[in-house]
Amino acid sequence: MAAQPDPEHFREVFGRFATGVAVITGAGPAGAGGMTANALCSLSLEPLLVLVCFANQARTLPIVREAGRFGINLLAAGQEELAGVFASKLPEAEKLQAVAHQLVAGVPIVTGAHAWAACELRELIAGGDHTVAIGEVVGLGLGGGEPLLWYAGRYHSLPPHP
Ligand SMILES: Cc1cc2nc3c(=O)[nH]c(=O)nc-3n(C[C@H](O)[C@H](O)[C@H](O)COP(=O)(O)O)c2cc1C
């Protein structure tokens, strides 16, 4: 039987959509910081576009809006603690101070990321209590290791290869 949709059921249903885990970063006139996110996907090949969904109250959103660019750091297995830092409400400036990173194409890229993209902000679109940011990719890179995964409200790793 289909239950009446509500936010809790919505979370449970979409929690079954297994994803990777990213840290979205920004650095500019409004400061530097970042947030853990899994509501993101590739959008277009021509031009190269991605989208990221920011909660309207996320402190990273004004940073990205002011900077006009953002970084997507796809985390590697073993970076759960780093994901916890960026999912927290630590003072924004302390988050990036707590992790090794470097500026690439004007965006912070964390050391040890499984893969990353640097994006120029193209559009912000209202979507309920979130804002969809569309970015054009201006830099891409691959790191090592295996991906960190998120499923049913918990971090996971890929099972060992057979
Ligand atoms: C696995 C995971 C995925 C998340 N995905 C998102 C997301 O896609 N968008 C979002 O706005 N917040 C997401 N969050 C919550 C933010 O990381 C959290 O609200 C964070 O404190 C925001 O930081 P900020 O206020 O410094 O921007 C996620 C958290 C976790 C642990």
The ligand as an SDF file (V2000), in Angstrom:
LIG
                    3D

 31 33  0  0  0  0  0  0  0  0999 V2000
   25.5590   12.5290    2.9900 C   0  0  0  0  0  0  0  0  0  0  0  0
   25.0280   13.9360    3.1060 C   0  0  0  0  0  0  0  0  0  0  0  0
   24.4690   14.5360    2.0010 C   0  0  0  0  0  0  0  0  0  0  0  0
   23.9840   15.8520    2.0680 C   0  0  0  0  0  0  0  0  0  0  0  0
   23.4870   16.4240    0.9360 N   0  0  0  0  0  0  0  0  0  0  0  0
   23.1170   17.7280    0.9570 C   0  0  0  0  0  0  0  0  0  0  0  0
   22.7290   18.3740   -0.2540 C   0  0  0  0  0  0  0  0  0  0  0  0
   22.7250   17.7930   -1.3350 O   0  0  0  0  0  0  0  0  0  0  0  0
   22.3660   19.6830   -0.1880 N   0  0  0  0  0  0  0  0  0  0  0  0
   22.3910   20.3800    1.0060 C   0  0  0  0  0  0  0  0  0  0  0  0
   22.0530   21.5700    1.0060 O   0  0  0  0  0  0  0  0  0  0  0  0
   22.7690   19.7840    2.1650 N   0  0  0  0  0  0  0  0  0  0  0  0
   23.1600   18.4880    2.1590 C   0  0  0  0  0  0  0  0  0  0  0  0
   23.5830   17.8900    3.3080 N   0  0  0  0  0  0  0  0  0  0  0  0
   23.5530   18.6460    4.5720 C   0  0  0  0  0  0  0  0  0  0  0  0
   24.6980   19.6810    4.6590 C   0  0  0  0  0  0  0  0  0  0  0  0
   25.9680   19.0500    4.5140 O   0  0  0  0  0  0  0  0  0  0  0  0
   24.6340   20.3780    6.0490 C   0  0  0  0  0  0  0  0  0  0  0  0
   23.3910   21.0510    6.2050 O   0  0  0  0  0  0  0  0  0  0  0  0
   25.7810   21.3480    6.2570 C   0  0  0  0  0  0  0  0  0  0  0  0
   25.8080   21.7170    7.6210 O   0  0  0  0  0  0  0  0  0  0  0  0
   25.6880   22.6110    5.4040 C   0  0  0  0  0  0  0  0  0  0  0  0
   26.8190   23.3870    5.7070 O   0  0  0  0  0  0  0  0  0  0  0  0
   26.8500   24.9560    5.5600 P   0  0  0  0  0  0  0  0  0  0  0  0
   25.6970   25.5220    6.3430 O   0  0  0  0  0  0  0  0  0  0  0  0
   28.1950   25.3280    6.1390 O   0  0  0  0  0  0  0  0  0  0  0  0
   26.7430   25.2570    4.0950 O   0  0  0  0  0  0  0  0  0  0  0  0
   24.0640   16.5770    3.2860 C   0  0  0  0  0  0  0  0  0  0  0  0
   24.6300   15.9460    4.4070 C   0  0  0  0  0  0  0  0  0  0  0  0
   25.1060   14.6480    4.3300 C   0  0  0  0  0  0  0  0  0  0  0  0
   25.7380   14.0060    5.5460 C   0  0  0  0  0  0  0  0  0  0  0  0
  1  2  1  0
  2  3  1  0
  2 30  2  0
  3  4  2  0
  4  5  1  0
  4 28  1  0
  5  6  2  0
  6  7  1  0
  6 13  1  0
  7  8  2  0
  7  9  1  0
  9 10  1  0
 10 11  2  0
 10 12  1  0
 12 13  2  0
 13 14  1  0
 14 15  1  0
 14 28  1  0
 15 16  1  0
 16 17  1  0
 16 18  1  0
 18 19  1  0
 18 20  1  0
 20 21  1  0
 20 22  1  0
 22 23  1  0
 23 24  1  0
 24 25  2  0
 24 26  1  0
 24 27  1  0
 28 29  2  0
 29 30  1  0
 30 31  1  0
M  END
$$$$
